[in-house]
């Protein structure tokens, strides 16, 4: 069985930026709710907004 070669290279030392800030996530939820209507896509936007909103900490 062959083994993998050792990993070489430099890793970034800068602090990582979160994928989304809380404010950005809250804005995304607001935009999704703006798109919510009785269409299939609107209902999906409403469901997604509710799912994401439930995961966000209260500010």
mmCIF file of the N, C-alpha and C atoms, coordinates in Angstrom:
data_MODEL
# 
_entry.id   MODEL 
# 
loop_
_atom_site.group_PDB 
_atom_site.id 
_atom_site.type_symbol 
_atom_site.label_atom_id 
_atom_site.label_alt_id 
_atom_site.label_comp_id 
_atom_site.label_asym_id 
_atom_site.label_entity_id 
_atom_site.label_seq_id 
_atom_site.pdbx_PDB_ins_code 
_atom_site.Cartn_x 
_atom_site.Cartn_y 
_atom_site.Cartn_z 
_atom_site.occupancy 
_atom_site.B_iso_or_equiv 
_atom_site.pdbx_formal_charge 
_atom_site.auth_seq_id 
_atom_site.auth_comp_id 
_atom_site.auth_asym_id 
_atom_site.auth_atom_id 
_atom_site.pdbx_PDB_model_num 
ATOM 1   N N  . UNK A 1 1  ? 0.847   -1.181 0.000  1.00 0.00 ? 1  UNK A N  1 
ATOM 2   C CA . UNK A 1 1  ? 0.000   0.000  0.000  1.00 0.00 ? 1  UNK A CA 1 
ATOM 3   C C  . UNK A 1 1  ? 0.888   1.238  0.000  1.00 0.00 ? 1  UNK A C  1 
ATOM 4   N N  . UNK A 1 2  ? 0.653   2.121  -0.942 1.00 0.00 ? 2  UNK A N  1 
ATOM 5   C CA . UNK A 1 2  ? 1.432   3.354  -1.033 1.00 0.00 ? 2  UNK A CA 1 
ATOM 6   C C  . UNK A 1 2  ? 0.929   4.366  -0.021 1.00 0.00 ? 2  UNK A C  1 
ATOM 7   N N  . UNK A 1 3  ? 1.842   5.135  0.505  1.00 0.00 ? 3  UNK A N  1 
ATOM 8   C CA . UNK A 1 3  ? 1.434   6.195  1.421  1.00 0.00 ? 3  UNK A CA 1 
ATOM 9   C C  . UNK A 1 3  ? 1.502   7.530  0.688  1.00 0.00 ? 3  UNK A C  1 
ATOM 10  N N  . UNK A 1 4  ? 0.795   8.468  1.210  1.00 0.00 ? 4  UNK A N  1 
ATOM 11  C CA . UNK A 1 4  ? 0.781   9.800  0.619  1.00 0.00 ? 4  UNK A CA 1 
ATOM 12  C C  . UNK A 1 4  ? 2.042   10.550 1.021  1.00 0.00 ? 4  UNK A C  1 
ATOM 13  N N  . UNK A 1 5  ? 2.541   11.407 0.137  1.00 0.00 ? 5  UNK A N  1 
ATOM 14  C CA . UNK A 1 5  ? 3.724   12.197 0.505  1.00 0.00 ? 5  UNK A CA 1 
ATOM 15  C C  . UNK A 1 5  ? 3.360   13.194 1.608  1.00 0.00 ? 5  UNK A C  1 
ATOM 16  N N  . UNK A 1 6  ? 4.332   13.641 2.385  1.00 0.00 ? 6  UNK A N  1 
ATOM 17  C CA . UNK A 1 6  ? 4.023   14.610 3.441  1.00 0.00 ? 6  UNK A CA 1 
ATOM 18  C C  . UNK A 1 6  ? 3.519   15.930 2.849  1.00 0.00 ? 6  UNK A C  1 
ATOM 19  N N  . UNK A 1 7  ? 2.664   16.570 3.599  1.00 0.00 ? 7  UNK A N  1 
ATOM 20  C CA . UNK A 1 7  ? 2.121   17.862 3.173  1.00 0.00 ? 7  UNK A CA 1 
ATOM 21  C C  . UNK A 1 7  ? 3.192   18.921 3.372  1.00 0.00 ? 7  UNK A C  1 
ATOM 22  N N  . UNK A 1 8  ? 3.440   19.680 2.336  1.00 0.00 ? 8  UNK A N  1 
ATOM 23  C CA . UNK A 1 8  ? 4.409   20.769 2.441  1.00 0.00 ? 8  UNK A CA 1 
ATOM 24  C C  . UNK A 1 8  ? 3.746   22.051 1.972  1.00 0.00 ? 8  UNK A C  1 
ATOM 25  N N  . UNK A 1 9  ? 4.236   23.152 2.437  1.00 0.00 ? 9  UNK A N  1 
ATOM 26  C CA . UNK A 1 9  ? 3.690   24.439 2.026  1.00 0.00 ? 9  UNK A CA 1 
ATOM 27  C C  . UNK A 1 9  ? 3.488   25.341 3.214  1.00 0.00 ? 9  UNK A C  1 
ATOM 28  N N  . UNK A 1 10 ? 3.064   26.531 2.912  1.00 0.00 ? 10 UNK A N  1 
ATOM 29  C CA . UNK A 1 10 ? 2.804   27.528 3.944  1.00 0.00 ? 10 UNK A CA 1 
ATOM 30  C C  . UNK A 1 10 ? 1.308   27.633 4.194  1.00 0.00 ? 10 UNK A C  1 
ATOM 31  N N  . UNK A 1 11 ? 0.964   27.817 5.422  1.00 0.00 ? 11 UNK A N  1 
ATOM 32  C CA . UNK A 1 11 ? -0.420  28.032 5.784  1.00 0.00 ? 11 UNK A CA 1 
ATOM 33  C C  . UNK A 1 11 ? -0.582  29.499 6.168  1.00 0.00 ? 11 UNK A C  1 
ATOM 34  N N  . UNK A 1 12 ? -1.731  30.084 5.831  1.00 0.00 ? 12 UNK A N  1 
ATOM 35  C CA . UNK A 1 12 ? -1.931  31.507 6.151  1.00 0.00 ? 12 UNK A CA 1 
ATOM 36  C C  . UNK A 1 12 ? -1.907  31.737 7.662  1.00 0.00 ? 12 UNK A C  1 
ATOM 37  N N  . UNK A 1 13 ? -1.316  32.844 8.043  1.00 0.00 ? 13 UNK A N  1 
ATOM 38  C CA . UNK A 1 13 ? -1.272  33.191 9.459  1.00 0.00 ? 13 UNK A CA 1 
ATOM 39  C C  . UNK A 1 13 ? -2.314  34.256 9.813  1.00 0.00 ? 13 UNK A C  1 
ATOM 40  N N  . UNK A 1 14 ? -2.927  34.864 8.793  1.00 0.00 ? 14 UNK A N  1 
ATOM 41  C CA . UNK A 1 14 ? -3.948  35.873 9.047  1.00 0.00 ? 14 UNK A CA 1 
ATOM 42  C C  . UNK A 1 14 ? -5.162  35.215 9.693  1.00 0.00 ? 14 UNK A C  1 
ATOM 43  N N  . UNK A 1 15 ? -5.855  35.940 10.563 1.00 0.00 ? 15 UNK A N  1 
ATOM 44  C CA . UNK A 1 15 ? -7.064  35.368 11.157 1.00 0.00 ? 15 UNK A CA 1 
ATOM 45  C C  . UNK A 1 15 ? -8.111  35.123 10.072 1.00 0.00 ? 15 UNK A C  1 
ATOM 46  N N  . UNK A 1 16 ? -8.871  34.088 10.245 1.00 0.00 ? 16 UNK A N  1 
ATOM 47  C CA . UNK A 1 16 ? -9.907  33.764 9.269  1.00 0.00 ? 16 UNK A CA 1 
ATOM 48  C C  . UNK A 1 16 ? -11.115 34.664 9.467  1.00 0.00 ? 16 UNK A C  1 
ATOM 49  N N  . UNK A 1 17 ? -11.731 35.020 8.368  1.00 0.00 ? 17 UNK A N  1 
ATOM 50  C CA . UNK A 1 17 ? -12.943 35.834 8.387  1.00 0.00 ? 17 UNK A CA 1 
ATOM 51  C C  . UNK A 1 17 ? -14.133 34.873 8.378  1.00 0.00 ? 17 UNK A C  1 
ATOM 52  N N  . UNK A 1 18 ? -15.147 35.106 9.210  1.00 0.00 ? 18 UNK A N  1 
ATOM 53  C CA . UNK A 1 18 ? -16.302 34.213 9.192  1.00 0.00 ? 18 UNK A CA 1 
ATOM 54  C C  . UNK A 1 18 ? -16.991 34.260 7.834  1.00 0.00 ? 18 UNK A C  1 
ATOM 55  N N  . UNK A 1 19 ? -17.663 33.195 7.495  1.00 0.00 ? 19 UNK A N  1 
ATOM 56  C CA . UNK A 1 19 ? -18.369 33.168 6.222  1.00 0.00 ? 19 UNK A CA 1 
ATOM 57  C C  . UNK A 1 19 ? -19.382 34.303 6.140  1.00 0.00 ? 19 UNK A C  1 
ATOM 58  N N  . UNK A 1 20 ? -20.113 34.512 7.192  1.00 0.00 ? 20 UNK A N  1 
ATOM 59  C CA . UNK A 1 20 ? -21.069 35.618 7.280  1.00 0.00 ? 20 UNK A CA 1 
ATOM 60  C C  . UNK A 1 20 ? -20.998 36.218 8.673  1.00 0.00 ? 20 UNK A C  1 
ATOM 61  N N  . UNK A 1 21 ? -21.135 37.514 8.730  1.00 0.00 ? 21 UNK A N  1 
ATOM 62  C CA . UNK A 1 21 ? -21.279 38.143 10.038 1.00 0.00 ? 21 UNK A CA 1 
ATOM 63  C C  . UNK A 1 21 ? -22.747 38.043 10.440 1.00 0.00 ? 21 UNK A C  1 
ATOM 64  N N  . UNK A 1 22 ? -23.036 38.296 11.681 1.00 0.00 ? 22 UNK A N  1 
ATOM 65  C CA . UNK A 1 22 ? -24.423 38.269 12.141 1.00 0.00 ? 22 UNK A CA 1 
ATOM 66  C C  . UNK A 1 22 ? -25.261 39.287 11.382 1.00 0.00 ? 22 UNK A C  1 
ATOM 67  N N  . UNK A 1 23 ? -24.727 40.478 11.194 1.00 0.00 ? 23 UNK A N  1 
ATOM 68  C CA . UNK A 1 23 ? -25.474 41.519 10.470 1.00 0.00 ? 23 UNK A CA 1 
ATOM 69  C C  . UNK A 1 23 ? -25.764 41.092 9.028  1.00 0.00 ? 23 UNK A C  1 
ATOM 70  N N  . UNK A 1 24 ? -24.789 40.452 8.391  1.00 0.00 ? 24 UNK A N  1 
ATOM 71  C CA . UNK A 1 24 ? -24.997 39.985 7.014  1.00 0.00 ? 24 UNK A CA 1 
ATOM 72  C C  . UNK A 1 24 ? -26.066 38.891 6.961  1.00 0.00 ? 24 UNK A C  1 
ATOM 73  N N  . UNK A 1 25 ? -26.043 37.996 7.932  1.00 0.00 ? 25 UNK A N  1 
ATOM 74  C CA . UNK A 1 25 ? -27.040 36.931 7.977  1.00 0.00 ? 25 UNK A CA 1 
ATOM 75  C C  . UNK A 1 25 ? -28.432 37.505 8.220  1.00 0.00 ? 25 UNK A C  1 
ATOM 76  N N  . UNK A 1 26 ? -28.528 38.501 9.100  1.00 0.00 ? 26 UNK A N  1 
ATOM 77  C CA . UNK A 1 26 ? -29.821 39.139 9.354  1.00 0.00 ? 26 UNK A CA 1 
ATOM 78  C C  . UNK A 1 26 ? -30.331 39.848 8.105  1.00 0.00 ? 26 UNK A C  1 
ATOM 79  N N  . UNK A 1 27 ? -29.432 40.491 7.361  1.00 0.00 ? 27 UNK A N  1 
ATOM 80  C CA . UNK A 1 27 ? -29.825 41.136 6.100  1.00 0.00 ? 27 UNK A CA 1 
ATOM 81  C C  . UNK A 1 27 ? -30.312 40.101 5.095  1.00 0.00 ? 27 UNK A C  1 
ATOM 82  N N  . UNK A 1 28 ? -29.645 38.953 5.034  1.00 0.00 ? 28 UNK A N  1 
ATOM 83  C CA . UNK A 1 28 ? -30.065 37.890 4.118  1.00 0.00 ? 28 UNK A CA 1 
ATOM 84  C C  . UNK A 1 28 ? -31.466 37.398 4.473  1.00 0.00 ? 28 UNK A C  1 
ATOM 85  N N  . UNK A 1 29 ? -31.760 37.256 5.752  1.00 0.00 ? 29 UNK A N  1 
ATOM 86  C CA . UNK A 1 29 ? -33.091 36.831 6.179  1.00 0.00 ? 29 UNK A CA 1 
ATOM 87  C C  . UNK A 1 29 ? -34.121 37.884 5.779  1.00 0.00 ? 29 UNK A C  1 
ATOM 88  N N  . UNK A 1 30 ? -33.795 39.153 5.983  1.00 0.00 ? 30 UNK A N  1 
ATOM 89  C CA . UNK A 1 30 ? -34.729 40.221 5.590  1.00 0.00 ? 30 UNK A CA 1 
ATOM 90  C C  . UNK A 1 30 ? -35.009 40.192 4.089  1.00 0.00 ? 30 UNK A C  1 
ATOM 91  N N  . UNK A 1 31 ? -33.967 39.990 3.295  1.00 0.00 ? 31 UNK A N  1 
ATOM 92  C CA . UNK A 1 31 ? -34.150 39.932 1.844  1.00 0.00 ? 31 UNK A CA 1 
ATOM 93  C C  . UNK A 1 31 ? -34.985 38.722 1.439  1.00 0.00 ? 31 UNK A C  1 
ATOM 94  N N  . UNK A 1 32 ? -34.745 37.583 2.084  1.00 0.00 ? 32 UNK A N  1 
ATOM 95  C CA . UNK A 1 32 ? -35.554 36.405 1.786  1.00 0.00 ? 32 UNK A CA 1 
ATOM 96  C C  . UNK A 1 32 ? -37.025 36.655 2.120  1.00 0.00 ? 32 UNK A C  1 
ATOM 97  N N  . UNK A 1 33 ? -37.279 37.310 3.230  1.00 0.00 ? 33 UNK A N  1 
ATOM 98  C CA . UNK A 1 33 ? -38.664 37.614 3.599  1.00 0.00 ? 33 UNK A CA 1 
ATOM 99  C C  . UNK A 1 33 ? -39.291 38.603 2.621  1.00 0.00 ? 33 UNK A C  1 
ATOM 100 N N  . UNK A 1 34 ? -38.482 39.489 2.061  1.00 0.00 ? 34 UNK A N  1 
ATOM 101 C CA . UNK A 1 34 ? -38.972 40.430 1.057  1.00 0.00 ? 34 UNK A CA 1 
ATOM 102 C C  . UNK A 1 34 ? -39.428 39.687 -0.201 1.00 0.00 ? 34 UNK A C  1 
ATOM 103 N N  . UNK A 1 35 ? -38.776 38.559 -0.496 1.00 0.00 ? 35 UNK A N  1 
ATOM 104 C CA . UNK A 1 35 ? -39.112 37.769 -1.685 1.00 0.00 ? 35 UNK A CA 1 
ATOM 105 C C  . UNK A 1 35 ? -40.263 36.796 -1.441 1.00 0.00 ? 35 UNK A C  1 
ATOM 106 N N  . UNK A 1 36 ? -40.663 36.641 -0.183 1.00 0.00 ? 36 UNK A N  1 
ATOM 107 C CA . UNK A 1 36 ? -41.699 35.672 0.153  1.00 0.00 ? 36 UNK A CA 1 
ATOM 108 C C  . UNK A 1 36 ? -43.057 36.114 -0.394 1.00 0.00 ? 36 UNK A C  1 
ATOM 109 N N  . UNK A 1 37 ? -43.711 35.191 -1.089 1.00 0.00 ? 37 UNK A N  1 
ATOM 110 C CA . UNK A 1 37 ? -45.077 35.398 -1.558 1.00 0.00 ? 37 UNK A CA 1 
ATOM 111 C C  . UNK A 1 37 ? -45.736 34.033 -1.682 1.00 0.00 ? 37 UNK A C  1 
ATOM 112 N N  . UNK A 1 38 ? -46.841 33.945 -2.420 1.00 0.00 ? 38 UNK A N  1 
ATOM 113 C CA . UNK A 1 38 ? -47.568 32.681 -2.505 1.00 0.00 ? 38 UNK A CA 1 
ATOM 114 C C  . UNK A 1 38 ? -47.037 31.737 -3.578 1.00 0.00 ? 38 UNK A C  1 
ATOM 115 N N  . UNK A 1 39 ? -46.030 32.162 -4.339 1.00 0.00 ? 39 UNK A N  1 
ATOM 116 C CA . UNK A 1 39 ? -45.439 31.282 -5.342 1.00 0.00 ? 39 UNK A CA 1 
ATOM 117 C C  . UNK A 1 39 ? -44.614 30.194 -4.647 1.00 0.00 ? 39 UNK A C  1 
ATOM 118 N N  . UNK A 1 40 ? -44.250 29.162 -5.403 1.00 0.00 ? 40 UNK A N  1 
ATOM 119 C CA . UNK A 1 40 ? -43.416 28.096 -4.839 1.00 0.00 ? 40 UNK A CA 1 
ATOM 120 C C  . UNK A 1 40 ? -42.087 28.676 -4.364 1.00 0.00 ? 40 UNK A C  1 
ATOM 121 N N  . UNK A 1 41 ? -41.483 29.532 -5.179 1.00 0.00 ? 41 UNK A N  1 
ATOM 122 C CA . UNK A 1 41 ? -40.204 30.140 -4.800 1.00 0.00 ? 41 UNK A CA 1 
ATOM 123 C C  . UNK A 1 41 ? -40.369 31.036 -3.582 1.00 0.00 ? 41 UNK A C  1 
ATOM 124 N N  . UNK A 1 42 ? -41.465 31.765 -3.511 1.00 0.00 ? 42 UNK A N  1 
ATOM 125 C CA . UNK A 1 42 ? -41.727 32.629 -2.365 1.00 0.00 ? 42 UNK A CA 1 
ATOM 126 C C  . UNK A 1 42 ? -41.910 31.845 -1.082 1.00 0.00 ? 42 UNK A C  1 
ATOM 127 N N  . UNK A 1 43 ? -42.589 30.706 -1.180 1.00 0.00 ? 43 UNK A N  1 
ATOM 128 C CA . UNK A 1 43 ? -42.767 29.851 -0.009 1.00 0.00 ? 43 UNK A CA 1 
ATOM 129 C C  . UNK A 1 43 ? -41.433 29.264 0.434  1.00 0.00 ? 43 UNK A C  1 
ATOM 130 N N  . UNK A 1 44 ? -40.590 28.885 -0.544 1.00 0.00 ? 44 UNK A N  1 
ATOM 131 C CA . UNK A 1 44 ? -39.265 28.370 -0.201 1.00 0.00 ? 44 UNK A CA 1 
ATOM 132 C C  . UNK A 1 44 ? -38.407 29.454 0.445  1.00 0.00 ? 44 UNK A C  1 
ATOM 133 N N  . UNK A 1 45 ? -38.526 30.691 -0.053 1.00 0.00 ? 45 UNK A N  1 
ATOM 134 C CA . UNK A 1 45 ? -37.786 31.808 0.545  1.00 0.00 ? 45 UNK A CA 1 
ATOM 135 C C  . UNK A 1 45 ? -38.235 32.020 1.986  1.00 0.00 ? 45 UNK A C  1 
ATOM 136 N N  . UNK A 1 46 ? -39.539 31.947 2.230  1.00 0.00 ? 46 UNK A N  1 
ATOM 137 C CA . UNK A 1 46 ? -40.076 32.117 3.587  1.00 0.00 ? 46 UNK A CA 1 
ATOM 138 C C  . UNK A 1 46 ? -39.578 30.989 4.500  1.00 0.00 ? 46 UNK A C  1 
ATOM 139 N N  . UNK A 1 47 ? -39.594 29.760 3.997  1.00 0.00 ? 47 UNK A N  1 
ATOM 140 C CA . UNK A 1 47 ? -39.130 28.623 4.804  1.00 0.00 ? 47 UNK A CA 1 
ATOM 141 C C  . UNK A 1 47 ? -37.641 28.739 5.122  1.00 0.00 ? 47 UNK A C  1 
ATOM 142 N N  . UNK A 1 48 ? -36.859 29.138 4.125  1.00 0.00 ? 48 UNK A N  1 
ATOM 143 C CA . UNK A 1 48 ? -35.420 29.292 4.338  1.00 0.00 ? 48 UNK A CA 1 
ATOM 144 C C  . UNK A 1 48 ? -35.142 30.425 5.325  1.00 0.00 ? 48 UNK A C  1 
ATOM 145 N N  . UNK A 1 49 ? -35.868 31.522 5.196  1.00 0.00 ? 49 UNK A N  1 
ATOM 146 C CA . UNK A 1 49 ? -35.694 32.642 6.123  1.00 0.00 ? 49 UNK A CA 1 
ATOM 147 C C  . UNK A 1 49 ? -36.012 32.204 7.554  1.00 0.00 ? 49 UNK A C  1 
ATOM 148 N N  . UNK A 1 50 ? -37.068 31.412 7.709  1.00 0.00 ? 50 UNK A N  1 
ATOM 149 C CA . UNK A 1 50 ? -37.434 30.940 9.047  1.00 0.00 ? 50 UNK A CA 1 
ATOM 150 C C  . UNK A 1 50 ? -36.359 29.999 9.602  1.00 0.00 ? 50 UNK A C  1 
ATOM 151 N N  . UNK A 1 51 ? -35.833 29.132 8.747  1.00 0.00 ? 51 UNK A N  1 
ATOM 152 C CA . UNK A 1 51 ? -34.804 28.188 9.189  1.00 0.00 ? 51 UNK A CA 1 
ATOM 153 C C  . UNK A 1 51 ? -33.530 28.921 9.596  1.00 0.00 ? 51 UNK A C  1 
ATOM 154 N N  . UNK A 1 52 ? -33.086 29.847 8.754  1.00 0.00 ? 52 UNK A N  1 
ATOM 155 C CA . UNK A 1 52 ? -31.858 30.607 9.065  1.00 0.00 ? 52 UNK A CA 1 
ATOM 156 C C  . UNK A 1 52 ? -32.094 31.503 10.274 1.00 0.00 ? 52 UNK A C  1 
ATOM 157 N N  . UNK A 1 53 ? -33.225 32.168 10.303 1.00 0.00 ? 53 UNK A N  1 
ATOM 158 C CA . UNK A 1 53 ? -33.518 33.068 11.413 1.00 0.00 ? 53 UNK A CA 1 
ATOM 159 C C  . UNK A 1 53 ? -33.535 32.354 12.757 1.00 0.00 ? 53 UNK A C  1 
ATOM 160 N N  . UNK A 1 54 ? -34.000 31.108 12.777 1.00 0.00 ? 54 UNK A N  1 
ATOM 161 C CA . UNK A 1 54 ? -34.034 30.350 14.027 1.00 0.00 ? 54 UNK A CA 1 
ATOM 162 C C  . UNK A 1 54 ? -32.638 29.982 14.506 1.00 0.00 ? 54 UNK A C  1 
ATOM 163 N N  . UNK A 1 55 ? -31.682 29.956 13.609 1.00 0.00 ? 55 UNK A N  1 
ATOM 164 C CA . UNK A 1 55 ? -30.304 29.607 13.977 1.00 0.00 ? 55 UNK A CA 1 
ATOM 165 C C  . UNK A 1 55 ? -29.488 30.811 14.443 1.00 0.00 ? 55 UNK A C  1 
ATOM 166 N N  . UNK A 1 56 ? -29.975 32.020 14.182 1.00 0.00 ? 56 UNK A N  1 
ATOM 167 C CA . UNK A 1 56 ? -29.221 33.214 14.543 1.00 0.00 ? 56 UNK A CA 1 
ATOM 168 C C  . UNK A 1 56 ? -29.438 33.569 16.002 1.00 0.00 ? 56 UNK A C  1 
ATOM 169 N N  . UNK A 1 57 ? -28.394 34.017 16.652 1.00 0.00 ? 57 UNK A N  1 
ATOM 170 C CA . UNK A 1 57 ? -28.570 34.483 18.036 1.00 0.00 ? 57 UNK A CA 1 
ATOM 171 C C  . UNK A 1 57 ? -29.389 35.772 18.035 1.00 0.00 ? 57 UNK A C  1 
ATOM 172 N N  . UNK A 1 58 ? -30.157 35.963 19.066 1.00 0.00 ? 58 UNK A N  1 
ATOM 173 C CA . UNK A 1 58 ? -30.920 37.209 19.165 1.00 0.00 ? 58 UNK A CA 1 
ATOM 174 C C  . UNK A 1 58 ? -29.968 38.335 19.510 1.00 0.00 ? 58 UNK A C  1 
ATOM 175 N N  . UNK A 1 59 ? -30.131 39.434 18.821 1.00 0.00 ? 59 UNK A N  1 
ATOM 176 C CA . UNK A 1 59 ? -29.205 40.566 19.006 1.00 0.00 ? 59 UNK A CA 1 
ATOM 177 C C  . UNK A 1 59 ? -29.682 41.499 20.077 1.00 0.00 ? 59 UNK A C  1 
# 
